[in-house]
Amino acid sequence: MASNPATSLLETFTYPSNDPQYLIKWARLGPLNAQPLVFVHGTPWSSRLWAPFALALSNKYCVYLFDNPGYGQSKPLTPAATAELTSNGSLTKQAEVTAALFTHWALTSTRASHVIAHDNAGLVTLRMALEHGRDYKSLTLIDVVAVGPWGLPFFKLVAENEGVFNGIPPQMFDGIVKGYIRGAAHISLRKEHEDMLAEPWVSGDGRPGQEGFVRVLKQASTRKSDDAEKLYHKIGESGLPVKIIWGKEDQWVPCERAIKLKELIGGNTHVVLVEEAGHLIQLDQPERLMAEILTFLSQVDGAS
């Protein structure tokens, strides 16, 4: 998955004006006057996971890509921001920051975007709609972290031994990161994909690095969504078209969660389970995933 200049994140958004401050690198592809579409990544991924999909859809849509604060090309967090995000397992702060980014892009009710979310971006985008009044044209939730019970045992291990993990020599830590990433795929990852996903966490050059990886897993150990889950029915009642796509072999977030999430949202919500796909469905079954995304977008666009 070689980097394409068209998907390089050259723009910068900073929020708020004072510390704790969050910096987001972003890019826009495709015609500015086209229907907007936003890809949102989760943990411990980056926009690189969505880049081929964004590029393919940019011939029809105005596509937005970005790296969450402290991920990918977005600079490491300040100490104050690190402390704030690490303790924010409910992702309310990340939802606030991402909602501000949507405002910066003028994605309002009169220019509502399609939103495609993976992993914990599911909880983030649902909170954005419920708590920040973000209007979407449609919402696609892919192997999302949005309903309990929460967490992998590894998260707790990292949280309880933060200093130990930060002190592991880089060469050994490289193996830990890549081993963790491999567990998200059902089909063996190609080396170029494994290296691409691990790069922000194992390289220098202003990337989040080892401490950043430990931080996001520590935050994941405190994940909670009970308050939001009680309100998901409002998404369904609003009439928002929602499609839930899930890898049937997802070992991180079992596909039973897809059914539970559909029941909580209700309304115009559909579920598709994809065979031979794990949590990294973008790499396990990219063609099938793209077909499901295109079908849904076309249905929504055709109905409007």
DODO-270885 format. One record per residue (C-alpha): residue number from 1; residue in one letter; x, y, z. Coordinates in nm, 3 decimals, decimal comma. Example, Ala and Ser with C-alpha at 12.3 -4.5 7.8 and 13.67 -1.06 7.14 Angstrom:
# residues 2
num  residuo  xx  yy  zz
1  a  1,230  -0,450  0,780
2  s  1,367  -0,106  0,714
END
This chain:
# residues 304
num  residuo  xx  yy  zz
1  m  0,000  0,000  0,000
2  a  0,236  0,266  -0,127
3  s  0,173  0,626  -0,028
4  n  0,002  0,840  -0,291
5  p  0,072  1,216  -0,300
6  a  -0,300  1,281  -0,350
7  t  -0,374  1,138  -0,006
8  s  -0,091  1,317  0,176
9  l  -0,221  1,517  0,471
10  l  -0,088  1,865  0,398
11  e  -0,349  2,078  0,577
12  t  -0,346  2,149  0,951
13  f  -0,630  2,212  1,196
14  t  -0,565  2,314  1,556
15  y  -0,823  2,313  1,836
16  p  -0,872  2,496  2,066
17  s  -0,654  2,808  2,073
18  n  -0,511  2,729  2,417
19  d  -0,361  2,420  2,584
20  p  -0,465  2,135  2,600
21  q  -0,440  2,180  2,224
22  y  -0,494  1,922  1,953
23  l  -0,341  1,926  1,607
24  i  -0,495  1,736  1,317
25  k  -0,340  1,681  0,975
26  w  -0,595  1,648  0,697
27  a  -0,653  1,639  0,322
28  r  -0,939  1,696  0,080
29  l  -0,969  1,502  -0,247
30  g  -1,208  1,540  -0,539
31  p  -1,435  1,823  -0,657
32  l  -1,503  2,084  -0,389
33  n  -1,866  2,122  -0,500
34  a  -1,938  1,747  -0,487
35  q  -2,125  1,560  -0,212
36  p  -1,888  1,549  0,090
37  l  -1,772  1,218  0,237
38  v  -1,552  1,174  0,547
39  f  -1,346  0,871  0,647
40  v  -1,273  0,838  1,021
41  h  -1,013  0,593  1,151
42  g  -0,982  0,423  1,488
43  t  -0,712  0,282  1,720
44  p  -0,426  0,223  1,654
45  w  -0,475  0,301  1,287
46  s  -0,442  0,612  1,069
47  s  -0,589  0,760  0,752
48  r  -0,349  0,541  0,552
49  l  -0,590  0,252  0,606
50  w  -0,861  0,449  0,422
51  a  -0,640  0,610  0,155
52  p  -0,713  0,367  -0,135
53  f  -1,088  0,394  -0,072
54  a  -1,070  0,773  -0,052
55  l  -0,876  0,792  -0,376
56  a  -1,122  0,565  -0,559
57  l  -1,426  0,762  -0,440
58  s  -1,276  1,106  -0,505
59  n  -1,387  1,098  -0,870
60  k  -1,746  1,140  -0,748
61  y  -1,723  1,279  -0,394
62  c  -1,546  1,557  -0,207
63  v  -1,353  1,327  0,026
64  y  -1,196  1,425  0,358
65  l  -0,917  1,228  0,525
66  f  -0,749  1,305  0,856
67  d  -0,534  1,161  1,131
68  n  -0,671  1,182  1,483
69  p  -0,467  1,388  1,732
70  g  -0,160  1,189  1,832
71  y  -0,197  0,942  1,542
72  g  -0,026  0,903  1,206
73  q  0,096  1,233  1,063
74  s  -0,064  1,442  1,337
75  k  0,207  1,555  1,577
76  p  0,255  1,395  1,920
77  l  0,034  1,549  2,185
78  t  0,146  1,810  2,436
79  p  0,177  1,677  2,795
80  a  -0,152  1,845  2,890
81  a  -0,335  1,698  2,592
82  t  -0,180  1,357  2,658
83  a  -0,312  1,359  3,014
84  e  -0,657  1,473  2,902
85  l  -0,699  1,215  2,625
86  t  -0,548  0,924  2,817
87  s  -0,804  0,967  3,094
88  n  -1,091  1,011  2,847
89  g  -1,187  0,651  2,779
90  s  -1,540  0,755  2,686
91  l  -1,397  0,946  2,385
92  t  -1,604  1,255  2,461
93  k  -1,303  1,481  2,405
94  q  -1,215  1,315  2,074
95  a  -1,576  1,362  1,966
96  e  -1,558  1,730  2,060
97  v  -1,236  1,785  1,865
98  t  -1,362  1,597  1,558
99  a  -1,691  1,789  1,567
100  a  -1,488  2,111  1,562
101  l  -1,302  1,981  1,256
102  f  -1,634  1,919  1,079
103  t  -1,733  2,277  1,160
104  h  -1,402  2,398  1,015
105  w  -1,491  2,211  0,694
106  a  -1,842  2,370  0,695
107  l  -2,008  2,028  0,709
108  t  -2,336  2,156  0,847
109  s  -2,700  2,056  0,803
110  t  -2,704  2,227  0,463
111  r  -2,391  2,040  0,353
112  a  -2,423  1,713  0,542
113  s  -2,160  1,450  0,468
114  h  -2,158  1,077  0,428
115  v  -1,948  0,944  0,718
116  i  -1,760  0,614  0,716
117  a  -1,618  0,508  1,053
118  h  -1,403  0,215  1,166
119  d  -1,312  0,083  1,511
120  n  -1,356  0,339  1,793
121  a  -1,449  0,602  1,534
122  g  -1,791  0,442  1,566
123  l  -1,833  0,571  1,921
124  v  -1,677  0,905  1,822
125  t  -1,912  0,969  1,528
126  l  -2,218  0,854  1,722
127  r  -2,128  1,094  2,005
128  m  -2,075  1,372  1,751
129  a  -2,432  1,329  1,629
130  l  -2,585  1,288  1,975
131  e  -2,383  1,541  2,175
132  h  -2,265  1,797  1,920
133  g  -2,553  1,809  1,675
134  r  -2,353  1,692  1,374
135  d  -2,583  1,611  1,082
136  y  -2,483  1,332  0,844
137  k  -2,629  1,228  0,512
138  s  -2,551  0,866  0,600
139  l  -2,341  0,676  0,853
140  t  -2,146  0,360  0,772
141  l  -2,013  0,178  1,079
142  i  -1,744  -0,082  1,007
143  d  -1,629  -0,323  1,280
144  v  -1,684  -0,042  1,526
145  v  -1,617  -0,008  1,895
146  a  -1,950  0,133  2,010
147  v  -2,110  -0,115  2,251
148  g  -1,979  -0,304  2,554
149  p  -1,844  -0,523  2,697
150  w  -1,508  -0,359  2,640
151  g  -1,144  -0,428  2,600
152  l  -0,878  -0,683  2,519
153  p  -0,675  -0,827  2,811
154  f  -0,367  -0,669  2,650
155  f  -0,509  -0,321  2,715
156  k  -0,521  -0,385  3,089
157  l  -0,170  -0,531  3,084
158  v  -0,033  -0,218  2,917
159  a  -0,225  0,018  3,147
160  e  -0,093  -0,156  3,458
161  n  0,265  -0,163  3,330
162  e  0,296  0,165  3,138
163  g  0,656  0,232  3,248
164  v  0,765  -0,118  3,152
165  f  0,620  -0,091  2,801
166  n  0,769  0,256  2,749
167  g  1,107  0,118  2,853
168  i  1,115  -0,175  2,610
169  p  1,405  -0,136  2,358
170  p  1,281  -0,012  2,018
171  q  1,373  -0,330  1,829
172  m  1,168  -0,542  2,071
173  f  0,882  -0,292  2,077
174  d  0,864  -0,310  1,696
175  g  0,780  -0,679  1,730
176  i  0,511  -0,612  1,992
177  v  0,339  -0,351  1,774
178  k  0,344  -0,567  1,463
179  g  0,226  -0,872  1,655
180  y  -0,065  -0,672  1,791
181  i  -0,156  -0,546  1,443
182  r  -0,140  -0,895  1,292
183  g  -0,406  -1,005  1,539
184  a  -0,659  -0,769  1,377
185  a  -0,643  -0,940  1,038
186  h  -0,804  -1,268  0,937
187  i  -0,586  -1,313  0,630
188  s  -0,209  -1,282  0,677
189  l  -0,098  -0,925  0,621
190  r  0,144  -0,840  0,345
191  k  0,468  -0,700  0,484
192  e  0,410  -0,362  0,322
193  h  0,073  -0,333  0,497
194  e  0,213  -0,441  0,832
195  d  0,498  -0,190  0,803
196  m  0,260  0,088  0,697
197  l  0,030  0,033  0,996
198  a  0,317  0,006  1,243
199  e  0,525  0,296  1,110
200  p  0,377  0,583  1,318
201  w  0,441  0,389  1,639
202  v  0,791  0,256  1,574
203  s  0,960  0,541  1,387
204  g  1,086  0,881  1,493
205  d  1,055  1,178  1,257
206  g  0,796  1,358  1,470
207  r  0,558  1,060  1,479
208  p  0,365  0,957  1,792
209  g  0,612  0,675  1,855
210  q  0,636  0,421  2,135
211  e  0,489  0,641  2,408
212  g  0,199  0,729  2,179
213  f  0,116  0,362  2,120
214  v  0,126  0,289  2,492
215  r  -0,099  0,591  2,552
216  v  -0,373  0,484  2,310
217  l  -0,383  0,132  2,454
218  k  -0,393  0,269  2,807
219  q  -0,688  0,486  2,706
220  a  -0,858  0,183  2,550
221  s  -0,837  0,002  2,884
222  t  -1,085  0,254  3,028
223  r  -1,327  0,259  2,733
224  k  -1,691  0,313  2,825
225  s  -2,005  0,393  2,632
226  d  -2,299  0,318  2,863
227  d  -2,420  0,678  2,858
228  a  -2,412  0,693  2,477
229  e  -2,567  0,350  2,424
230  k  -2,882  0,467  2,603
231  l  -2,921  0,737  2,338
232  y  -2,842  0,543  2,020
233  h  -3,214  0,501  1,953
234  k  -3,225  0,874  1,875
235  i  -3,005  0,809  1,571
236  g  -3,258  0,558  1,440
237  e  -3,554  0,782  1,523
238  s  -3,396  1,067  1,327
239  g  -3,428  0,867  1,005
240  l  -3,054  0,872  0,936
241  p  -2,958  0,588  0,698
242  v  -2,714  0,362  0,885
243  k  -2,528  0,060  0,750
244  i  -2,326  -0,168  0,977
245  i  -2,057  -0,375  0,802
246  w  -1,866  -0,637  1,001
247  g  -1,597  -0,894  0,938
248  k  -1,746  -1,228  1,037
249  e  -1,406  -1,342  1,167
250  d  -1,337  -1,030  1,375
251  q  -1,153  -1,157  1,684
252  w  -1,125  -0,811  1,843
253  v  -1,491  -0,710  1,828
254  p  -1,711  -1,016  1,765
255  c  -1,982  -0,983  1,501
256  e  -2,251  -1,033  1,766
257  r  -2,185  -0,670  1,856
258  a  -2,310  -0,571  1,509
259  i  -2,650  -0,723  1,589
260  k  -2,657  -0,557  1,932
261  l  -2,568  -0,220  1,779
262  k  -2,841  -0,255  1,517
263  e  -3,095  -0,324  1,790
264  l  -2,982  -0,022  1,991
265  i  -2,998  0,216  1,693
266  g  -3,309  0,073  1,530
267  g  -3,471  0,277  1,256
268  n  -3,324  0,256  0,907
269  t  -3,026  0,039  1,006
270  h  -2,895  -0,256  0,806
271  v  -2,625  -0,513  0,891
272  v  -2,393  -0,695  0,651
273  l  -2,153  -0,965  0,774
274  v  -1,856  -1,023  0,545
275  e  -1,709  -1,372  0,517
276  e  -1,333  -1,427  0,545
277  a  -1,277  -1,086  0,705
278  g  -1,150  -0,986  1,046
279  h  -1,125  -0,647  1,216
280  l  -0,903  -0,516  0,935
281  i  -1,170  -0,574  0,674
282  q  -1,010  -0,300  0,460
283  l  -0,717  -0,534  0,398
284  d  -0,888  -0,873  0,432
285  q  -1,169  -0,805  0,183
286  p  -1,115  -0,463  0,019
287  e  -1,318  -0,535  -0,294
288  r  -1,620  -0,662  -0,099
289  l  -1,599  -0,369  0,141
290  m  -1,586  -0,119  -0,145
291  a  -1,885  -0,286  -0,309
292  e  -2,087  -0,259  0,013
293  i  -1,989  0,106  0,059
294  l  -2,072  0,198  -0,301
295  t  -2,407  0,020  -0,291
296  f  -2,509  0,204  0,025
297  l  -2,390  0,546  -0,091
298  s  -2,569  0,503  -0,423
299  q  -2,892  0,405  -0,248
300  v  -2,879  0,707  -0,018
301  d  -2,784  0,948  -0,295
302  g  -3,057  0,810  -0,518
303  a  -3,320  0,854  -0,251
304  s  -3,235  1,218  -0,181
END
